[in-house]
Amino acid sequence: MRLSIGGVMKNVSIIGSTGSIGQNTLSVINSLEDRFSVSALAAGRDLESLARQVVRFRPRLVSVAEESDAMELKKRLKDAGVGRMPDIAFGQEGLVAVACCDGVDVVVSATVGAVGFLPTFEALSLGRRVCLANKETLVMAGELMTRAAERSGAELLPVDSEHNALHQCLRGERISEVKRLVLTASGGPFRRTPLEDMRKVSIEAALAHPTWQMGAKITIDSATLMNKGLEVIEAHWLFGFSADEIDVIVHPQSIVHSMVEMVDGSVIAQLGVTDMRLMIQYALTYPERLPTELPALDLGKLAQLEFFEPDRERFPCLRLAYEAMREGGTMPAAMSAANEMAVAAFLDRKMGFMEIPEVISAVMEAHETGPVSSIEAVLEADRWARSQAESIIAQSTSAIALN
Amino acid sequence: MRLSIGGVMKNVSIIGSTGSIGQNTLSVINSLEDRFSVSALAAGRDLESLARQVVRFRPRLVSVAEESDAMELKKRLKDAGVGRMPDIAFGQEGLVAVACCDGVDVVVSATVGAVGFLPTFEALSLGRRVCLANKETLVMAGELMTRAAERSGAELLPVDSEHNALHQCLRGERISEVKRLVLTASGGPFRRTPLEDMRKVSIEAALAHPTWQMGAKITIDSATLMNKGLEVIEAHWLFGFSADEIDVIVHPQSIVHSMVEMVDGSVIAQLGVTDMRLMIQYALTYPERLPTELPALDLGKLAQLEFFEPDRERFPCLRLAYEAMREGGTMPAAMSAANEMAVAAFLDRKMGFMEIPEVISAVMEAHETGPVSSIEAVLEADRWARSQAESIIAQSTSAIALN
């Protein structure tokens, strides 16, 4: 443990360091290098970015997707003349090794999809603070995750702007005096697209998010509002509220990041610029707040904030998520897995935008919900839903080919 | 001390019970009668309302403006067949007696103007929770009031919607991590009135506040933005921030009641319906929040919140208040007294709307600022400013008569 001017130096692991959240996390750590150092990084296949990060932040351990990636990274690092070569791991084991790396205080869980599930669970079980950007983790196995955190005393700090905002709004409040949580949704690029035009939506249009710069999967999830559905389930596990106590409101400007309504009718809201570094820093430094160099929110120039009820007909994914949440057990895991497959198929131009909820709905209808009794039960539901989704997508694709 | 189902029964005194805040306070107490009982009420000349309140809430002590009012009230209460006649006091002594009434836990300071000054000071000195709606108190003698509260351990809970909102936003925050306070202003009825039309503004137009139902003096203060200026000074004393750390933003919908910007760029805001009962109840029950029967804020129906920079040219009162605050000492007391006189003269049709800041500015220029060393020093500055304002108004009136 090294002492810095500001206090104790914290060691950080990042699961998913070359993605959008990972890069922003390193940008925050770069500006707070007297408080945080990087112990371990896990990435997928973007070896060029990863090599640059290793040269700059000198982690002791690095993990990549496959063994061949590990060899390639080693070569790149040698070529770059890195002083001390880090240990290089790969695959699921590599991810877990990064989460469990010795001496780590904070694990930033920033991968997209089910791949972040195990390393997040292991980090929580070790009692480490987890800054969670991977929302599938709580959607799939919120029960197991929160139980692991309770047992070890680990803190679960949300990085997602909505949950981070809720965390801030709830700081001074008693949970028993909260009436409901209100998550804001930008409404995505198709907020005003007529229902009949939604089937013809292009990948490019779906990837053009109006307010946030994010990865492809989460951007599509924002366009279908599944992202908001996943967030409702995530909020349930993070803060302990039921489906009836969590609402969604469309707020196209994405300035109000979320709100909490208290029993007396007061509403506490968190507002900010749409820059993930704000939330990442909050999750890293909580309960402290530190100055940032980000431009301040200029409300006087902003002029106007709008709010609308979400259109549940044009965005069936939101309804599906509430249904899965109410059903509980393995249903949210199955829904999330089906969504991952459907989004991937849409991005591969295998099917249309409005077929995403159709695939998810078909998988949910076929799923026999079981209890979330173990990690294996969750992973089994995940595998089952993926294979189920795959065959539905294949049928739909061949049906299109026949037409 | 009586025990209620919800906990300890609290005894309340209200200074200014027949005004807008006083009536709303009694409405809140009416809905929470297992938690609050009324010990003492002070009013001015609205004996009809006061008599009704005495019959309903059975205080032990009542105070009115003058001895003749006391006689008249006694007669009315006899006629109404009130069981146990309360003690009836009058004048400044009566106000102080109500604030200091035995066994009182909470004093609601709800008069308008300097008249609330002494009773509020006495209540704070006795260590009682003061729910403060009288803003002149802190403007005139914030230093004395906060020192008295510190010495006795009294809690000062703001009822004004803006400060109440700030109090809520600051609940979970460290003061050292706050960057600035942002008070919202509705902008009053003349937000879009061209500068050249501001001189011809009628009393009726000035009294037509777009969002809040309030008394006459505070409604005119809202139209000149002096109300916001007084609130900036009040916020300074309540929360300990300097003039440079307190900003004003125009928000015509009055839904966001105020905001706090943190050092990391996050903004925490409080939103609510425009109903003072929400803030009064918060101040009475803090740190608890209790359910209310008020309609919830329906953001989905609200659709739109606007924010603008205030126009300091058309609203010179805001600038004058900042100047008085920076000058400190007895200057804010002199400014507030001059404002009271100017507003009264406007309401008496003795002068025009845009002469209000002119009178205040002239009084401020003539004032020789002294230290707020004692109550007497403040009251002397108040008296001096009133007489100074009176002669300026008389000159201006005779000038008009000569034209």
HADDOCK unambig.tbl for C-alpha pairs under 7 A between the chains (distance, minus, plus):
assign (segid A and resid 171 and name CA) (segid B and resid 172 and name CA) 4.77 0.50 0.50
assign (segid A and resid 172 and name CA) (segid B and resid 171 and name CA) 4.77 0.50 0.50
assign (segid A and resid 172 and name CA) (segid B and resid 172 and name CA) 3.59 0.50 0.50
assign (segid A and resid 177 and name CA) (segid B and resid 289 and name CA) 6.27 0.50 0.50
assign (segid A and resid 249 and name CA) (segid B and resid 300 and name CA) 6.84 0.50 0.50
assign (segid A and resid 263 and name CA) (segid B and resid 289 and name CA) 6.73 0.50 0.50
assign (segid A and resid 263 and name CA) (segid B and resid 290 and name CA) 6.16 0.50 0.50
assign (segid A and resid 263 and name CA) (segid B and resid 291 and name CA) 4.74 0.50 0.50
assign (segid A and resid 264 and name CA) (segid B and resid 278 and name CA) 6.94 0.50 0.50
assign (segid A and resid 264 and name CA) (segid B and resid 289 and name CA) 5.96 0.50 0.50
assign (segid A and resid 264 and name CA) (segid B and resid 290 and name CA) 5.38 0.50 0.50
assign (segid A and resid 264 and name CA) (segid B and resid 291 and name CA) 4.39 0.50 0.50
assign (segid A and resid 264 and name CA) (segid B and resid 292 and name CA) 5.10 0.50 0.50
assign (segid A and resid 265 and name CA) (segid B and resid 272 and name CA) 6.68 0.50 0.50
assign (segid A and resid 265 and name CA) (segid B and resid 292 and name CA) 6.90 0.50 0.50
assign (segid A and resid 265 and name CA) (segid B and resid 296 and name CA) 5.56 0.50 0.50
assign (segid A and resid 266 and name CA) (segid B and resid 270 and name CA) 6.89 0.50 0.50
assign (segid A and resid 266 and name CA) (segid B and resid 271 and name CA) 6.17 0.50 0.50
assign (segid A and resid 266 and name CA) (segid B and resid 272 and name CA) 5.21 0.50 0.50
assign (segid A and resid 267 and name CA) (segid B and resid 270 and name CA) 5.59 0.50 0.50
assign (segid A and resid 267 and name CA) (segid B and resid 271 and name CA) 4.85 0.50 0.50
assign (segid A and resid 267 and name CA) (segid B and resid 272 and name CA) 5.91 0.50 0.50
assign (segid A and resid 268 and name CA) (segid B and resid 269 and name CA) 5.71 0.50 0.50
assign (segid A and resid 268 and name CA) (segid B and resid 270 and name CA) 4.60 0.50 0.50
assign (segid A and resid 268 and name CA) (segid B and resid 271 and name CA) 6.24 0.50 0.50
assign (segid A and resid 269 and name CA) (segid B and resid 268 and name CA) 5.71 0.50 0.50
assign (segid A and resid 269 and name CA) (segid B and resid 269 and name CA) 5.04 0.50 0.50
assign (segid A and resid 269 and name CA) (segid B and resid 270 and name CA) 6.21 0.50 0.50
assign (segid A and resid 270 and name CA) (segid B and resid 266 and name CA) 6.89 0.50 0.50
assign (segid A and resid 270 and name CA) (segid B and resid 267 and name CA) 5.59 0.50 0.50
assign (segid A and resid 270 and name CA) (segid B and resid 268 and name CA) 4.60 0.50 0.50
assign (segid A and resid 270 and name CA) (segid B and resid 269 and name CA) 6.21 0.50 0.50
assign (segid A and resid 271 and name CA) (segid B and resid 266 and name CA) 6.16 0.50 0.50
assign (segid A and resid 271 and name CA) (segid B and resid 267 and name CA) 4.86 0.50 0.50
assign (segid A and resid 271 and name CA) (segid B and resid 268 and name CA) 6.25 0.50 0.50
assign (segid A and resid 272 and name CA) (segid B and resid 265 and name CA) 6.67 0.50 0.50
assign (segid A and resid 272 and name CA) (segid B and resid 266 and name CA) 5.21 0.50 0.50
assign (segid A and resid 272 and name CA) (segid B and resid 267 and name CA) 5.91 0.50 0.50
assign (segid A and resid 278 and name CA) (segid B and resid 264 and name CA) 6.97 0.50 0.50
assign (segid A and resid 289 and name CA) (segid B and resid 177 and name CA) 6.28 0.50 0.50
assign (segid A and resid 289 and name CA) (segid B and resid 263 and name CA) 6.74 0.50 0.50
assign (segid A and resid 289 and name CA) (segid B and resid 264 and name CA) 5.96 0.50 0.50
assign (segid A and resid 290 and name CA) (segid B and resid 263 and name CA) 6.18 0.50 0.50
assign (segid A and resid 290 and name CA) (segid B and resid 264 and name CA) 5.40 0.50 0.50
assign (segid A and resid 291 and name CA) (segid B and resid 263 and name CA) 4.76 0.50 0.50
assign (segid A and resid 291 and name CA) (segid B and resid 264 and name CA) 4.40 0.50 0.50
assign (segid A and resid 292 and name CA) (segid B and resid 264 and name CA) 5.10 0.50 0.50
assign (segid A and resid 292 and name CA) (segid B and resid 265 and name CA) 6.90 0.50 0.50
assign (segid A and resid 296 and name CA) (segid B and resid 265 and name CA) 5.55 0.50 0.50
assign (segid A and resid 299 and name CA) (segid B and resid 307 and name CA) 6.24 0.50 0.50
assign (segid A and resid 300 and name CA) (segid B and resid 249 and name CA) 6.83 0.50 0.50
assign (segid A and resid 300 and name CA) (segid B and resid 307 and name CA) 5.44 0.50 0.50
assign (segid A and resid 300 and name CA) (segid B and resid 308 and name CA) 4.61 0.50 0.50
assign (segid A and resid 300 and name CA) (segid B and resid 309 and name CA) 5.14 0.50 0.50
assign (segid A and resid 303 and name CA) (segid B and resid 306 and name CA) 5.19 0.50 0.50
assign (segid A and resid 303 and name CA) (segid B and resid 307 and name CA) 4.63 0.50 0.50
assign (segid A and resid 303 and name CA) (segid B and resid 308 and name CA) 5.98 0.50 0.50
assign (segid A and resid 304 and name CA) (segid B and resid 304 and name CA) 6.71 0.50 0.50
assign (segid A and resid 304 and name CA) (segid B and resid 305 and name CA) 5.56 0.50 0.50
assign (segid A and resid 304 and name CA) (segid B and resid 306 and name CA) 4.42 0.50 0.50
assign (segid A and resid 304 and name CA) (segid B and resid 307 and name CA) 6.28 0.50 0.50
assign (segid A and resid 305 and name CA) (segid B and resid 304 and name CA) 5.56 0.50 0.50
assign (segid A and resid 305 and name CA) (segid B and resid 305 and name CA) 4.94 0.50 0.50
assign (segid A and resid 305 and name CA) (segid B and resid 306 and name CA) 6.33 0.50 0.50
assign (segid A and resid 306 and name CA) (segid B and resid 303 and name CA) 5.15 0.50 0.50
assign (segid A and resid 306 and name CA) (segid B and resid 304 and name CA) 4.41 0.50 0.50
assign (segid A and resid 306 and name CA) (segid B and resid 305 and name CA) 6.33 0.50 0.50
assign (segid A and resid 307 and name CA) (segid B and resid 299 and name CA) 6.21 0.50 0.50
assign (segid A and resid 307 and name CA) (segid B and resid 300 and name CA) 5.42 0.50 0.50
assign (segid A and resid 307 and name CA) (segid B and resid 303 and name CA) 4.61 0.50 0.50
assign (segid A and resid 307 and name CA) (segid B and resid 304 and name CA) 6.28 0.50 0.50
assign (segid A and resid 308 and name CA) (segid B and resid 300 and name CA) 4.59 0.50 0.50
assign (segid A and resid 308 and name CA) (segid B and resid 303 and name CA) 5.96 0.50 0.50
assign (segid A and resid 309 and name CA) (segid B and resid 300 and name CA) 5.13 0.50 0.50
